[in-house]
Each structure stands twice: as C-alpha cells, then as structure tokens.
Amino acid sequence: MLYESLTKIYYKDEKNHYKEYQKRYNAPFAFHLNVLIKQYNNITK
C-alpha cells in the first residue's frame, strides 16, 4: 500500500481527510509525543 500524505488526501477528498486522520492517529503503532509547543513570534514589547 502506498503511503499518501494527509495534505494530498485533504485536497483530493476533504470529507475523507478527517476519517483518515483519525485512523492514523488511533493506529496501534502510532507514537504520540507529550510535548508542549510554545507559540512563536508572540512577543509583546
């Protein structure tokens, strides 16, 4: 099976994108990193 990026799936079939995202996110071998990503360029002077 050929791996297709979620971006390509989104532009081909927007309705299928969320379903495919959920399938990949909940896959038994998916690895989720518990990392907080800080907003960039949110500096006030």
N, C-alpha and C positions, 0 to 999 in steps of 0.2 A: 504494500500500500504506500502510495506517495504522500509524504507529509506536505500539507498546504498551510501556509501561514493564515492566522486569523484575519489579517488585513485583507488578504485576497478573498477569503470567504465572505467577508463583510461586503466587499464591493460586487461580488458575484450574486450573492443571495443574502440580503440583510436579515431576513427572518430566520435563516438557518444559522447565522452567526452566534446568537445567544445560546442556542442549543449545543452547538459545537464547543463553545467556550465552557459551558457547564460540564460537558462530557470530559473535556481535558482537565478542568480544574478538579473534578471529583474522581479522576482516574486513580486506581490503587497505587500506582507508582509515581504519582505527581508529588513533587517535593516543594513545600511551601516554606519560605524564609520568614521568620518573625523579625522583620527589620522595619524600624520607623524611618521613613524617608522625609527629610526636612524640606520645606518649600524653599526653592532657590529664588533669589532676587526679591525677597520680601523684606528688604531692609529699609527702614524709615530713618531719615536724617533729622 
